[in-house]
């Protein structure tokens, strides 16, 4: 085939892969949304103490963190199809294990099941990277953001499946609260089927083949090869991780703060729902901005939005509307930084090393969120909600400082003429 025909074939494959990944994201979101909403209640009941309720979110986050690197290694060796399918099947099995914990009333079994369900989060994170394997530079941010956007459907709809899940569980003769996990198992199983049968040919393998052909024939297929850019890779990882830690720290303590100040559960639920909408619903906007304005400028836009959100929650901590507005902007800032940072990470890494670097980034991201969430409770108790917001500004400043140092390093490298491939603007692949 001609190079032009090859490019058309790759473009068609990229569109199909992106659409399949979006379907998988919706299924995964539906399953996880229902279970994570009820996981804290189950943890309290099975353990006999509400003090253990927080372990539901902790184990889910831990599962995502522990799965990030192994799934990335699977992708590097066998492709996205095997990696995403394996992760979805583990999450589906986690649903079965969690149902078993309710039947046997065994708390440790619940923790194991929730950690396995958390693997689905690692699959969601890797899916956004899979959307960029064959994307062209001019639409890479948009393609990644569309897959992130698909999470909105599950994140919003999932919690509303708790009541139908309980009804289904009662119909099947299951104990109370076990029913919603049927949706987790079914949804994650459907996602696994979509990944297994839909990701053929495998996008990552095709990307590697194109890179090999590029080196062998001098870019006869009309593509260029990425050279690793260590400074940009580290900047992307720092931006994603610190933005995530900022978001988790403030978001996790907002319900506690609102309830302690007399807000109704309806207000709390509405605030968190709008926050989630801010995280995902407008991600395509930031994807387009990342493509048109650039990755670094969009990350900085995200930090500016995060700073405004923290100012709102800090200075307006006693005002419910100010907190609500701050939480919406917190989600928007996270979205801008995550979409642009993930795109920057992908295009700064050679295709051969890309899955492992992406897996490491997801590990750092999940770990930062876990640390941020754990420390936020202590900070709230010591400094209050306003103090937490102002302290979180240090994380925003950390991202801005890292970007400043990166740009200075690039400029110094270009003017000095040394280490050009590391400090000059990178060359994009595909």
TORVO-906646 format. One line per field, with one value per residue (C-alpha): residue number from 1; x negated, y negated, z negated. Coordinates in Angstrom, 1 decimal. Last residue first. Example, Ala and Ser with C-alpha at 12.3 -4.5 7.8 and 13.67 -1.06 7.14 Angstrom:
k <- 2 1
u <- -13.7 -12.3
v <- 1.1 4.5
w <- -7.1 -7.8
***
This chain:
k <- 430 429 428 427 426 425 424 423 422 421 420 419 418 417 416 415 414 413 412 411 410 409 408 407 406 405 404 403 402 401 400 399 398 397 396 395 394 393 392 391 390 389 388 387 386 385 384 383 382 381 380 379 378 377 376 375 374 373 372 371 370 369 368 367 366 365 364 363 362 361 360 359 358 357 356 355 354 353 352 351 350 349 348 347 346 345 344 343 342 341 340 339 338 337 336 335 334 333 332 331 330 329 328 327 326 325 324 323 322 321 320 319 318 317 316 315 314 313 312 311 310 309 308 307 306 305 304 303 302 301 300 299 298 297 296 295 294 293 292 291 290 289 288 287 286 285 284 283 282 281 280 279 278 277 276 275 274 273 272 271 270 269 268 267 266 265 264 263 262 261 260 259 258 257 256 255 254 253 252 251 250 249 248 247 246 245 244 243 242 241 240 239 238 237 236 235 234 233 232 231 230 229 228 227 226 225 224 223 222 221 220 219 218 217 216 215 214 213 212 211 210 209 208 207 206 205 204 203 202 201 200 199 198 197 196 195 194 193 192 191 190 189 188 187 186 185 184 183 182 181 180 179 178 177 176 175 174 173 172 171 170 169 168 167 166 165 164 163 162 161 160 159 158 157 156 155 154 153 152 151 150 149 148 147 146 145 144 143 142 141 140 139 138 137 136 135 134 133 132 131 130 129 128 127 126 125 124 123 122 121 120 119 118 117 116 115 114 113 112 111 110 109 108 107 106 105 104 103 102 101 100 99 98 97 96 95 94 93 92 91 90 89 88 87 86 85 84 83 82 81 80 79 78 77 76 75 74 73 72 71 70 69 68 67 66 65 64 63 62 61 60 59 58 57 56 55 54 53 52 51 50 49 48 47 46 45 44 43 42 41 40 39 38 37 36 35 34 33 32 31 30 29 28 27 26 25 24 23 22 21 20 19 18 17 16 15 14 13 12 11 10 9 8 7 6 5 4 3 2 1
u <- -2.7 -5.5 -6.2 -9.6 -10.5 -11.1 -14.8 -16.1 -16.8 -17.6 -19.8 -22.1 -24.2 -23.6 -24.0 -21.0 -18.8 -19.9 -19.4 -16.0 -15.0 -16.3 -14.5 -11.3 -11.7 -12.5 -9.4 -7.3 -8.6 -7.9 -4.3 -3.7 -5.1 -3.0 0.1 -1.1 -1.7 1.8 3.0 1.9 4.4 7.2 6.4 6.3 9.7 11.0 9.5 5.9 5.4 8.4 8.5 4.8 5.1 8.0 6.1 3.1 4.8 6.4 3.2 1.3 3.8 4.0 0.2 0.1 2.7 0.8 -2.6 -1.3 0.4 -2.9 -4.8 -2.2 -2.7 -6.4 -6.1 -3.6 -5.7 -9.1 -8.9 -6.8 -9.5 -8.2 -7.6 -4.4 -2.7 -3.7 -2.6 0.8 1.2 0.2 2.7 5.6 4.6 3.9 7.1 9.3 7.8 8.5 12.1 12.7 11.4 13.5 16.6 15.4 14.8 18.2 19.8 17.6 18.6 22.2 22.0 20.4 18.3 15.2 15.4 11.9 10.4 12.9 12.9 9.2 8.7 10.9 9.0 5.6 7.0 8.2 4.7 3.1 5.3 4.4 0.8 1.4 3.0 0.0 -2.3 -0.4 0.0 2.5 4.3 3.9 4.0 7.0 8.8 8.2 9.2 12.6 12.9 12.4 15.6 17.7 15.0 13.7 16.3 19.1 17.4 17.5 21.1 22.0 19.9 21.8 25.2 24.4 23.4 26.4 28.7 26.9 27.9 25.4 25.0 21.4 20.1 21.9 20.2 16.7 17.1 18.4 15.5 12.8 12.2 12.6 9.8 7.2 8.3 8.0 4.6 3.2 4.4 2.8 -0.4 -0.5 0.4 -1.9 -4.8 -4.4 -4.2 -7.3 -9.2 -8.5 -9.2 -12.7 -13.4 -12.6 -12.7 -13.0 -9.7 -9.8 -8.4 -5.6 -4.9 -5.0 -8.4 -9.8 -13.4 -12.8 -14.1 -13.6 -10.1 -9.2 -10.1 -8.0 -5.1 -5.4 -5.4 -2.3 -0.6 -1.5 -0.1 3.1 3.8 5.3 7.7 8.8 12.5 12.6 10.7 11.4 15.2 15.3 13.4 15.8 18.7 17.2 16.6 20.3 21.5 19.3 19.9 23.7 23.8 21.9 25.1 26.9 24.7 26.1 28.7 28.1 28.8 31.9 31.7 34.8 33.3 30.1 31.9 33.8 30.6 29.0 32.0 31.4 27.7 27.8 28.1 24.5 23.4 25.2 23.0 19.6 20.6 21.7 18.9 16.2 16.8 15.1 11.8 12.0 12.9 10.0 7.4 8.7 8.8 5.2 3.9 5.7 2.8 0.2 1.8 3.4 2.2 1.2 3.2 6.4 4.4 3.2 6.8 7.4 4.5 6.3 9.5 7.7 6.0 9.5 10.7 7.9 9.8 12.4 9.6 8.9 12.6 12.6 9.6 11.1 14.4 12.6 11.0 14.5 16.1 19.9 20.0 22.6 21.4 17.8 19.0 20.5 17.1 15.3 17.7 17.2 13.5 13.7 15.1 12.2 9.8 11.5 11.3 7.5 6.9 8.8 7.0 3.6 4.2 5.7 3.2 0.3 -1.6 -4.9 -4.5 -0.8 -1.6 -4.2 -1.7 0.8 -1.9 -2.8 0.7 2.1 0.6 1.9 5.4 5.7 4.4 7.1 9.8 8.4 8.3 11.8 13.3 11.0 12.7 15.5 13.2 14.0 17.7 17.3 18.6 16.2 18.9 21.2 18.7 17.0 20.4 21.4 18.0 18.4 21.9 20.8 17.8 20.0 22.4 19.9 17.5 19.9 21.2 17.8 16.3 19.1 18.8 15.0 15.3 17.6 15.2 12.3 14.3 14.8 11.1 10.1 12.5 11.2 7.6 8.2 9.7 6.7 4.2 5.9 5.9 2.2 1.4 3.3 1.2 -2.0 -1.0 0.0
v <- -9.2 -10.3 -13.8 -15.6 -17.3 -21.0 -21.3 -20.3 -16.6 -16.2 -19.3 -18.2 -21.3 -24.2 -26.7 -28.8 -25.7 -24.1 -27.3 -27.8 -24.3 -24.5 -27.8 -26.2 -23.2 -25.4 -27.5 -24.4 -22.9 -26.2 -26.3 -22.7 -23.4 -26.6 -24.5 -22.2 -25.1 -26.3 -23.2 -25.0 -27.8 -25.3 -23.3 -26.4 -27.4 -23.9 -24.1 -24.3 -21.4 -19.1 -19.9 -19.3 -15.9 -14.9 -16.3 -14.2 -10.9 -12.3 -13.9 -10.7 -8.7 -11.2 -11.3 -7.5 -7.4 -9.9 -8.3 -4.9 -6.5 -8.1 -4.8 -3.2 -5.9 -5.5 -1.8 -2.1 -4.8 -3.1 -1.6 -4.5 -7.1 -9.5 -13.2 -12.7 -10.6 -12.7 -15.9 -14.4 -13.2 -16.7 -18.4 -16.1 -16.0 -19.8 -20.9 -18.3 -19.1 -22.8 -22.0 -19.8 -22.4 -25.0 -23.0 -22.6 -26.3 -27.2 -24.8 -26.2 -29.8 -28.8 -27.1 -30.2 -29.6 -28.5 -31.6 -32.8 -29.3 -27.6 -30.5 -31.0 -27.3 -27.5 -30.5 -28.7 -25.5 -27.6 -29.2 -25.7 -24.4 -27.4 -26.6 -23.0 -24.4 -26.7 -23.6 -21.4 -23.9 -26.5 -24.6 -20.9 -21.6 -23.9 -21.2 -18.7 -21.3 -21.6 -17.9 -17.6 -19.7 -16.9 -15.1 -16.9 -19.7 -17.1 -15.4 -18.7 -19.2 -15.9 -16.6 -19.8 -18.2 -15.4 -17.8 -20.0 -17.0 -15.8 -19.0 -21.7 -22.4 -23.5 -20.1 -18.7 -21.1 -20.5 -16.7 -16.8 -19.1 -17.0 -14.6 -17.3 -19.4 -16.7 -14.8 -17.9 -19.1 -15.5 -15.2 -18.5 -17.4 -14.1 -15.3 -18.3 -16.3 -13.5 -16.0 -17.9 -14.6 -13.6 -17.1 -17.1 -13.5 -14.2 -10.8 -11.0 -10.6 -9.2 -10.9 -9.8 -9.9 -6.2 -6.6 -7.9 -7.1 -3.5 -1.4 -4.0 -4.8 -1.2 -0.5 -3.5 -2.3 1.2 -0.2 -2.3 0.8 2.8 0.0 -0.1 3.6 4.9 5.8 3.8 4.6 8.3 8.2 4.6 4.9 8.2 6.8 3.8 6.2 8.1 4.8 3.9 7.4 7.6 4.0 4.3 7.4 5.3 3.3 6.3 7.1 4.2 6.4 10.2 11.9 13.8 13.0 10.7 9.0 8.4 6.9 4.6 3.6 2.9 0.8 -1.3 -1.6 -2.3 -6.1 -6.1 -4.9 -7.4 -10.4 -8.7 -6.3 -8.9 -11.3 -8.6 -9.2 -12.6 -10.9 -9.1 -12.3 -14.0 -11.6 -12.1 -15.9 -16.1 -14.0 -16.0 -18.0 -15.5 -12.6 -9.9 -6.3 -5.5 -8.5 -6.7 -4.0 -6.8 -7.5 -3.8 -3.4 -5.6 -3.7 -0.4 -1.7 -2.6 0.9 2.2 0.6 3.4 5.7 3.5 3.5 7.3 7.6 5.2 7.1 10.4 8.8 7.8 11.3 11.3 14.6 13.3 9.8 10.9 13.1 10.0 8.3 11.3 11.3 7.6 8.1 10.7 8.0 5.7 8.5 9.1 5.3 5.4 8.4 7.0 3.7 5.3 8.0 5.5 2.7 4.7 7.9 6.8 3.1 3.5 6.2 4.0 1.1 3.4 4.4 0.7 -0.6 2.4 1.5 -2.1 -1.2 1.4 -1.1 -3.6 -1.0 0.0 -3.5 -4.4 -1.4 -1.8 -5.1 -3.2 -1.6 -4.1 -3.4 -0.3 3.2 4.2 5.6 2.7 -0.1 1.4 1.9 -1.7 -2.9 -0.7 -2.1 -4.9 -3.0 -0.2 -2.1 -4.4 -1.4 0.5 -2.4 -3.9 -0.7 -0.4 -4.0 -3.8 -0.6 -2.4 -5.3 -2.9 -1.4 -4.9 -5.8 -2.5 -3.0 -6.5 -5.4 -2.5 -4.9 -7.3 -4.3 -3.2 -6.7 -7.0 -3.6 -4.7 -7.9 -5.8 -3.6 0.0
w <- -14.0 -16.3 -17.5 -17.5 -20.7 -21.2 -22.3 -25.7 -25.4 -21.7 -21.9 -24.7 -24.0 -21.6 -24.4 -23.2 -22.8 -26.1 -28.1 -26.6 -27.4 -31.0 -31.5 -30.3 -32.6 -35.6 -35.0 -34.6 -37.9 -39.6 -38.3 -39.5 -42.9 -43.2 -42.7 -45.5 -47.8 -47.1 -49.0 -52.2 -51.5 -51.0 -54.1 -56.2 -55.0 -55.9 -59.4 -60.3 -62.7 -62.2 -58.5 -58.1 -59.8 -57.4 -54.4 -55.1 -54.1 -51.0 -49.8 -50.4 -48.5 -45.7 -45.5 -45.3 -42.6 -40.5 -41.2 -40.1 -37.0 -36.1 -36.5 -34.2 -31.6 -31.7 -31.3 -28.4 -26.6 -26.6 -23.1 -21.7 -22.8 -25.5 -25.2 -23.2 -25.9 -28.8 -27.2 -26.4 -30.0 -31.3 -29.0 -30.0 -33.7 -34.1 -32.4 -34.2 -37.6 -37.0 -36.0 -39.0 -41.4 -39.6 -40.5 -44.0 -44.4 -43.1 -45.7 -48.4 -47.5 -47.4 -50.9 -52.5 -55.6 -53.6 -51.4 -51.8 -51.5 -49.3 -46.9 -47.0 -46.5 -43.3 -42.0 -42.5 -40.8 -37.8 -37.5 -37.8 -35.0 -32.8 -33.5 -32.3 -29.2 -28.5 -28.9 -26.5 -23.6 -22.6 -19.9 -20.9 -24.6 -24.1 -22.2 -25.0 -27.5 -25.8 -25.5 -29.3 -29.9 -31.4 -33.3 -36.4 -36.4 -36.3 -39.3 -41.2 -40.2 -41.7 -44.8 -45.5 -44.8 -47.2 -50.0 -49.4 -49.6 -52.7 -54.4 -55.3 -59.1 -59.3 -60.3 -57.3 -54.9 -56.3 -56.3 -52.7 -51.6 -53.2 -50.3 -47.7 -49.2 -49.4 -46.3 -44.0 -45.3 -45.1 -41.5 -40.5 -42.3 -40.4 -36.9 -37.0 -38.5 -35.9 -33.0 -34.3 -34.7 -31.1 -29.8 -31.4 -30.2 -26.6 -24.9 -21.1 -19.3 -15.7 -12.7 -10.4 -6.7 -6.1 -4.4 -7.6 -6.8 -5.8 -8.7 -11.4 -10.3 -9.8 -13.4 -14.6 -12.5 -13.9 -17.4 -16.7 -15.3 -18.5 -20.6 -18.6 -18.8 -15.6 -17.0 -20.1 -19.7 -20.6 -23.9 -24.8 -24.3 -26.0 -29.0 -29.2 -29.2 -32.1 -33.9 -33.5 -34.6 -37.7 -38.8 -38.1 -40.3 -42.9 -43.4 -44.7 -47.8 -49.8 -51.5 -51.3 -48.0 -47.0 -43.3 -43.5 -46.6 -44.8 -41.8 -44.2 -45.9 -42.5 -41.4 -44.6 -44.1 -40.4 -40.9 -42.1 -38.7 -36.5 -37.1 -37.2 -34.5 -32.0 -33.0 -32.3 -28.6 -29.0 -29.8 -26.4 -24.7 -26.5 -25.0 -21.5 -21.9 -23.3 -20.4 -17.7 -16.2 -17.3 -15.3 -17.4 -17.0 -20.6 -22.0 -23.0 -24.7 -27.1 -28.2 -28.5 -30.9 -33.5 -33.1 -33.5 -36.7 -37.9 -37.1 -39.3 -42.2 -41.9 -43.0 -46.0 -46.8 -46.7 -49.0 -51.5 -51.4 -52.1 -55.1 -56.4 -56.4 -56.5 -54.5 -52.1 -52.2 -51.6 -48.7 -47.0 -47.3 -45.8 -42.9 -42.3 -42.5 -39.8 -37.5 -38.5 -37.7 -34.3 -33.5 -34.3 -32.1 -29.2 -29.4 -29.4 -26.8 -24.3 -25.1 -23.8 -24.8 -26.2 -26.7 -27.6 -30.1 -31.6 -31.9 -33.6 -36.1 -36.7 -37.4 -39.3 -42.7 -42.4 -41.3 -44.1 -46.7 -45.5 -45.9 -49.3 -50.6 -49.3 -51.2 -54.1 -55.0 -56.6 -59.2 -61.9 -61.3 -63.4 -63.2 -60.5 -58.2 -58.8 -58.5 -55.4 -53.8 -54.3 -52.9 -49.8 -48.9 -46.6 -45.5 -44.3 -42.1 -40.5 -39.8 -37.6 -35.6 -35.2 -33.9 -31.3 -30.2 -30.0 -27.8 -25.4 -25.2 -24.6 -21.7 -20.2 -20.4 -18.9 -16.0 -15.3 -15.6 -13.1 -10.6 -11.0 -10.7 -7.5 -6.0 -6.8 -5.2 -2.1 -1.9 -2.4 0.5 0.0
***
